[in-house]
Amino acid sequence: MNKPGTLRAALAASLLGLGAWHAGTAVAAQPIIAGSITNSPPMIAYADDGKTLKGVIVDLAAAMNKHLPAPIEFKPEAFPNLFPAMQSHQIDVAFTMMNDTAQREKLVDFVDFFNLGTKLLVRKGNPEHVTDLHSLCGKTVSTVQGSIQIELVKQADGWCAAHGKPAVTNMQYAQPSDARMQVQIGRVAAFFGNSPVMVYLAKTAGGGKLFDVAGPEYQQVPLGIAVPKDKPQLRDELRKALQATIDDGSYLKVLSKYGVQGGAVKSAAVNAGAKI
């Protein structure tokens, strides 16, 4: 039979493990719960079984797990829910399609793992003749709620107003898949989305017969793993693990598997996002 002191010590150790990432002061025995959107191939999406997550982010997390004291496990979250979920400790981090920006760095730290920009997704054949931001005057577009792409729409609308042209209408959705669907059904002229996802969809959706990408690439800034400010140890563990995957070659191997090695970072940096 265990002595009372032994039981108290065991209970304390158990509680420490359960809450360590929240306190940011000790190595946690429990998994690192990472919130993520789950419908942005090739970065992260469900496989055909509708249950298994796959993609660049998933494979990169698996590679990082080899260098972490606790494994990363994903929890599906809509993009607008990511910050509230971190604040309420439903998730430990956000490991998803989230750009590292100066505004977001006020709330969280970012471990930057990929460079990407924004592309405009249009219907096949580009029937609305979208060529750049200035071609959107009088048109309706779609974005994801809380995304940095909303600022691009504001820029386009500002240019239109300054030149006496009709406004740009922005329809915002919680899920990227819903925003993309508006393009497919002809409700909007373009969807503002992350470049590798837009290029992938143009090549693969409907056998490559549904979408095209249009215009230049905008907002070239890093994607980062978002870590609450009160979890510096977790941030540092994630940075070291990412750097280890870069050093051992597994990082570039993951990116090359999905054809997105052009977005590779050279080293694991914290809060290196462009100030947009």
C-alpha positions as CSV (number, residue, x, y, z in Angstrom):
1,M,0.0,0.0,0.0
2,N,1.3,3.5,-0.9
3,K,2.0,5.9,1.9
4,P,-0.1,9.2,2.1
5,G,3.1,11.2,1.2
6,T,3.7,9.0,-1.8
7,L,0.1,9.5,-3.0
8,R,0.3,13.2,-2.6
9,A,3.6,13.3,-4.6
10,A,2.1,11.2,-7.3
11,L,-1.0,13.4,-7.5
12,A,1.2,16.6,-7.6
13,A,3.3,15.1,-10.4
14,S,0.1,14.2,-12.4
15,L,-1.3,17.7,-12.0
16,L,2.0,19.2,-13.0
17,G,2.0,17.2,-16.2
18,L,-1.5,18.1,-17.0
19,G,-1.1,21.8,-16.6
20,A,2.6,22.4,-17.3
21,W,2.1,23.9,-20.8
22,H,-0.6,26.2,-19.4
23,A,1.8,27.4,-16.7
24,G,4.8,27.6,-19.1
25,T,7.2,26.5,-16.4
26,A,7.8,22.8,-16.8
27,V,8.0,20.1,-19.3
28,A,4.6,18.6,-20.0
29,A,3.9,14.9,-20.1
30,Q,0.6,15.5,-22.0
31,P,0.4,16.0,-25.7
32,I,0.7,19.5,-27.2
33,I,-2.8,20.3,-28.5
34,A,-2.6,22.2,-31.7
35,G,-5.6,23.9,-33.2
36,S,-5.9,23.9,-36.9
37,I,-8.2,24.4,-39.8
38,T,-8.6,21.1,-41.7
39,N,-9.5,22.0,-45.3
40,S,-6.5,23.6,-46.9
41,P,-4.7,21.0,-49.1
42,P,-1.8,20.5,-49.6
43,M,-0.9,22.1,-46.2
44,I,-3.5,20.3,-44.0
45,A,-6.7,18.5,-44.9
46,Y,-8.6,15.3,-44.3
47,A,-7.8,12.2,-46.4
48,D,-10.5,10.5,-48.3
49,D,-11.7,8.6,-45.2
50,G,-12.8,11.9,-43.7
51,K,-10.9,11.1,-40.4
52,T,-7.2,11.1,-41.1
53,L,-5.4,14.5,-41.4
54,K,-2.6,14.7,-44.0
55,G,-0.5,17.4,-45.6
56,V,2.6,19.5,-45.1
57,I,1.7,20.7,-41.6
58,V,0.8,17.2,-40.4
59,D,4.0,15.6,-41.7
60,L,6.1,18.4,-40.3
61,A,4.5,18.0,-36.9
62,A,5.4,14.3,-37.1
63,A,9.0,15.1,-37.9
64,M,9.1,17.6,-35.0
65,N,7.6,15.1,-32.6
66,K,10.9,13.2,-32.7
67,H,12.6,16.2,-31.1
68,L,9.9,17.2,-28.6
69,P,9.2,16.1,-25.0
70,A,5.5,15.5,-25.8
71,P,3.9,14.9,-29.2
72,I,1.8,17.4,-31.2
73,E,-1.8,16.4,-31.6
74,F,-4.2,18.3,-33.8
75,K,-7.7,19.5,-32.9
76,P,-9.9,20.9,-35.6
77,E,-10.9,24.5,-35.2
78,A,-12.4,27.2,-37.4
79,F,-10.0,30.0,-38.0
80,P,-11.9,32.6,-36.1
81,N,-11.9,30.3,-33.0
82,L,-8.2,29.8,-32.8
83,F,-7.3,32.8,-30.6
84,P,-10.3,32.3,-28.2
85,A,-9.4,28.5,-28.0
86,M,-5.8,29.4,-27.0
87,Q,-7.0,32.0,-24.4
88,S,-9.4,29.5,-22.8
89,H,-6.7,26.7,-22.8
90,Q,-8.8,24.4,-25.1
91,I,-5.7,24.2,-27.3
92,D,-2.0,24.9,-26.5
93,V,-1.0,26.4,-29.9
94,A,-2.3,27.1,-33.3
95,F,-0.4,25.1,-36.0
96,T,-2.2,26.0,-39.1
97,M,-2.4,28.5,-42.0
98,M,-1.8,31.6,-39.8
99,N,0.5,34.4,-41.0
100,D,3.0,35.9,-38.6
101,T,2.1,39.6,-38.5
102,A,3.0,42.5,-36.3
103,Q,-0.6,42.8,-35.0
104,R,-0.8,39.1,-34.1
105,E,2.6,39.3,-32.4
106,K,1.0,41.5,-29.8
107,L,-1.0,38.5,-28.6
108,V,1.2,35.5,-29.4
109,D,4.7,34.5,-30.3
110,F,5.3,32.8,-33.7
111,V,7.7,30.0,-34.5
112,D,7.9,30.6,-38.3
113,F,7.9,27.4,-40.4
114,F,7.0,28.4,-44.0
115,N,7.0,31.4,-46.3
116,L,4.0,32.1,-48.5
117,G,1.8,34.8,-50.0
118,T,-1.7,35.3,-51.3
119,K,-3.1,34.4,-54.7
120,L,-6.5,35.0,-56.2
121,L,-8.5,31.9,-57.0
122,V,-10.9,32.4,-59.9
123,R,-13.2,30.2,-62.0
124,K,-11.7,28.3,-64.8
125,G,-11.1,30.5,-67.8
126,N,-11.3,33.6,-65.5
127,P,-14.7,34.8,-66.8
128,E,-14.6,37.9,-64.6
129,H,-11.3,39.0,-66.1
130,V,-9.5,39.3,-62.8
131,T,-5.9,40.4,-63.3
132,D,-4.9,42.2,-60.1
133,L,-6.4,44.1,-57.2
134,H,-7.4,47.1,-59.4
135,S,-9.5,44.8,-61.6
136,L,-11.8,44.0,-58.7
137,C,-13.8,47.3,-58.7
138,G,-17.5,46.6,-58.7
139,K,-16.9,42.9,-58.1
140,T,-17.6,40.7,-55.1
141,V,-14.8,38.6,-53.6
142,S,-14.5,36.2,-50.7
143,T,-12.1,35.8,-47.8
144,V,-11.8,33.9,-44.5
145,Q,-12.9,35.6,-41.4
146,G,-10.0,37.1,-39.4
147,S,-7.5,36.5,-42.2
148,I,-4.8,39.0,-43.4
149,Q,-6.3,38.8,-46.9
150,I,-9.1,41.1,-45.7
151,E,-6.5,43.9,-45.7
152,L,-5.9,43.3,-49.4
153,V,-9.5,43.7,-50.1
154,K,-9.5,47.0,-48.2
155,Q,-6.5,48.1,-50.3
156,A,-8.3,47.2,-53.5
157,D,-11.5,49.0,-52.4
158,G,-9.5,52.1,-51.4
159,W,-7.9,52.2,-54.8
160,C,-11.3,51.9,-56.5
161,A,-12.8,54.7,-54.3
162,A,-9.8,57.0,-55.1
163,H,-10.3,56.5,-58.8
164,G,-14.0,57.0,-58.8
165,K,-14.8,53.3,-59.4
166,P,-17.4,51.0,-57.8
167,A,-16.6,49.4,-54.5
168,V,-15.3,45.9,-53.9
169,T,-17.7,43.7,-51.9
170,N,-16.1,41.2,-49.5
171,M,-18.0,38.1,-48.3
172,Q,-16.3,36.6,-45.3
173,Y,-16.6,33.0,-44.2
174,A,-15.4,30.9,-41.2
175,Q,-14.1,28.1,-43.4
176,P,-11.9,28.4,-46.5
177,S,-13.9,25.7,-48.2
178,D,-17.0,27.8,-48.0
179,A,-15.2,30.9,-49.3
180,R,-13.8,28.8,-52.2
181,M,-17.2,27.4,-53.0
182,Q,-18.5,30.9,-53.8
183,V,-16.0,31.1,-56.7
184,Q,-17.1,27.7,-58.0
185,I,-20.8,28.6,-58.1
186,G,-20.1,32.0,-59.6
187,R,-21.2,34.0,-56.6
188,V,-17.9,35.9,-56.3
189,A,-15.2,36.8,-58.8
190,A,-12.3,35.6,-56.7
191,F,-11.2,34.1,-53.4
192,F,-8.2,35.5,-51.6
193,G,-6.3,32.6,-50.2
194,N,-2.8,31.3,-49.4
195,S,-0.7,30.7,-52.5
196,P,0.2,27.0,-52.2
197,V,-3.4,26.1,-51.5
198,M,-4.7,28.1,-54.4
199,V,-2.1,26.7,-56.8
200,Y,-2.9,23.1,-55.6
201,L,-6.6,23.6,-56.1
202,A,-6.2,25.1,-59.6
203,K,-4.2,21.9,-60.5
204,T,-6.4,19.3,-58.8
205,A,-10.0,20.4,-58.1
206,G,-12.3,18.7,-60.5
207,G,-9.4,17.3,-62.4
208,G,-8.0,20.8,-62.9
209,K,-11.2,22.0,-64.6
210,L,-12.7,24.2,-61.9
211,F,-10.3,26.9,-61.0
212,D,-7.4,29.1,-62.2
213,V,-5.1,31.5,-60.2
214,A,-4.9,35.1,-61.3
215,G,-2.6,38.1,-60.8
216,P,0.7,38.4,-58.9
217,E,1.5,37.0,-55.4
218,Y,0.7,39.4,-52.6
219,Q,1.5,39.5,-48.8
220,Q,4.7,37.4,-48.8
221,V,5.0,36.7,-45.1
222,P,5.8,33.6,-43.0
223,L,3.4,31.1,-41.6
224,G,4.0,30.5,-37.9
225,I,3.0,28.2,-35.1
226,A,1.2,30.6,-32.7
227,V,2.1,30.2,-29.0
228,P,0.6,32.2,-26.2
229,K,2.9,34.7,-24.6
230,D,2.7,32.9,-21.3
231,K,4.3,29.7,-22.7
232,P,7.9,30.7,-23.5
233,Q,9.2,27.3,-22.7
234,L,6.8,25.6,-25.2
235,R,7.7,28.2,-27.8
236,D,11.4,27.5,-27.3
237,E,10.8,23.7,-27.4
238,L,8.9,24.1,-30.7
239,R,11.6,26.3,-32.2
240,K,14.4,23.8,-31.3
241,A,12.4,20.9,-32.7
242,L,11.8,22.8,-36.0
243,Q,15.4,23.7,-36.2
244,A,16.3,20.0,-35.7
245,T,14.2,19.0,-38.6
246,I,15.9,21.6,-40.8
247,D,19.3,20.4,-39.7
248,D,18.6,16.7,-40.3
249,G,17.0,17.2,-43.7
250,S,13.5,16.0,-42.8
251,Y,12.0,19.5,-43.1
252,L,12.9,19.9,-46.8
253,K,11.9,16.3,-47.4
254,V,8.4,17.0,-46.2
255,L,8.1,20.2,-48.3
256,S,9.5,18.4,-51.4
257,K,6.9,15.6,-51.0
258,Y,4.1,18.1,-51.6
259,G,6.0,20.3,-54.1
260,V,6.1,23.4,-51.9
261,Q,9.8,23.5,-51.2
262,G,9.9,27.1,-52.6
263,G,8.4,28.3,-49.4
264,A,11.1,26.7,-47.2
265,V,12.6,28.8,-44.4
266,K,16.4,28.7,-43.8
267,S,16.2,28.6,-40.1
268,A,13.7,28.4,-37.3
269,A,13.0,32.0,-36.2
270,V,10.6,33.6,-33.7
271,N,8.4,36.5,-34.7
272,A,10.2,37.1,-38.0
273,G,7.0,38.1,-39.9
274,A,6.9,41.0,-42.2
275,K,5.3,44.1,-40.7
276,I,2.2,44.5,-42.8
